[in-house]
Amino acid sequence: MAHRLLVRRVLTLSVKDLRCLPASSSFSTSVCSTSTPLSFLTPKRTLPLSLSHISRREVSFNIQDQEDFKERVIKSEMPVLIDFHAQWCGPCKILGPRLEKAISKQKGKVAMAKVDIDDHTDLAIEYGVSAVPTVIAMRGGDVIDQFVGLKDDDALDSFVSKLIGQ
């Protein structure tokens, strides 16, 4: 397996790759030298854009405990959807990605907290969750709206938009 990877790497190198190494973090400028030693196993290339410069705002997160719930949901300045789910729940596995898609369309205006009811039974009882999936919309620590079960993409978009618009 390792031999195949090595052969594939060598075969995909062009003549320019064998002679030129990037002089900076940009591929557009390079210094060519035929005397520069190259190692096929560890190419000395850098990406044009460092991944550390990409800021990513976390839209959805898993609740760890009661204190985490207070800090990230109750005290949140932005609206939060709480997805009460379970690992064994088939509809939950369908609804989760749909909710994340609806949240991502809002570009950081809404967050989503995921609460596993088997791990956090106290939170499920506190918010009256009797079936999963249950989704509760909160703003400023107050419950705005909720639904139980599956919804289609249009209904989810409408639910999220209504949370932002209020």
N, C-alpha and C positions, 0 to 999 in steps of 0.2 A: 504494500500500500504506500509506504513512504517513498519507494522507488518511483512509483507512478506519479506521485505528487512532484517529485524532483524533476522528472522528465517533462511533465506538463509545464512546470515553471520555466525550464530552460527553453522549451520549444516556443513558448509564448513571448519570449524576449525578442525584441527587434534588434537590428544592427545598431540603431541609435541608442537603445538601452545599454548595449555593450560598451559604447564609447562615451556616453554622456551621463553625467550625474547632475541633478538639480543643484544650482548654486544657492538658491533661497528656498522659501517654502512654496514658491510658485513654480508650476511646471513650464510656464511660458519663457522663463530665462534659465539657461543652463550653460555650464562651462564644459566644453568638450576637451577630453584629453585621452590619448591612447595609452598613456602610461599609468592611468589611475587603476589600481587593483580593484577588482569587483568580486564579491562573494555571491554566488547564486543562491545560497541558503538564507542569507540575511541581506536583502537588498537595502541600500541606504537611501531610501526615498522617503519624502515626507508628503503628507497630504496638503493640498493647497489651502484648506481651511481646517484649523484645529478644532477638534470636537469640544474642547474646553470653552470655546468662544460661543457655542450654541447654547442659548438659555432656553430651558424647557420648563414651563410652568406645569406642575403636576395637577391634572384635572381630576383624576380619580385616585382614591387611596383606600387602603384597608384600615379599619379601626382596630387598634391593638387592645385597648381596655377602656374602662369608664372615664378615666382622666383624659385620655386621648380623644374620646368622643366629645367631652366638654370643650377642650381646647380647639379642636378642628371643626366642630359642627355647631355647637351651641354659641360659642363666642365668635364665629366666623362673620366677617363683615359682608361677604358675598353670599347669595343664596346657595343652599346645599340640598342636593337630592340624596336621600339615604336609601340604599338598596339593601333590604333585608333578604338574605338568600341562604341557601344551604348547599353543601357539596353534592348531596344525593338528589337534589331537585332538578329534574329535566327542564321544566319551563324557566327556571332561574338561569340555566346555562344559555338559553336562547335570548332571554331578556337582557342579560348583562352587557353583551357586545352592542346591542341596539341602543341601550341607554348611553353607553360611552360614545357612540356615534352621534347621538342627539346632543350630548353635552359638548362634544368637540366642535360642533357647528356654531356654538355660541362664543367661541374664541376667548375663553377665560372668564366669562361673566358668571358662570355657574360651576360649582364643584360637585363631585359625587363621592359620597362615603359608602363603602361596602361593609356591611355588618353580617357576619356569619352567625346565624341564630343558634347554632350548636355551640359555638365558642362564647357567645355573649347573650345568653338566655335572659339575663337581667334587663338588658336594653330592649329586647323583644317584648318582654312582659310590660315594661314601663311604657312603651309606645303602642300597646294593644295589638301586637302582631299575632294573628291567629292562623294565618296561612302564608305560604311563600310562593312566589315572590310578592313582597309588599314594598311599595316605593312611597316614601314620605318626602314632601317638599317642605323645607324649613328656611326661614329668613329671620335673622335676629333672635334665634332661639324659639321662635313660634312656628307651630305647624300651620302651613298655608293650605296644603292639599295633599291627597294621597289616593292611591289605587292599589288594587290587588289583582294579580294575574298578568297575563300577557296583553300587550297592546301592539298595534301595527306602528310602523315608522312615522306616519303622519300624525297619529294620536300622540306619540311620544314627543315629536317636535312641538306640537301644540301645547302639551303639558309643560314642557320646559320653557317655551316662549311666554306662557301665562305666568310662570314663576318670576321671570325677569320683568315683565310688564307691570306687575302690581306694585 
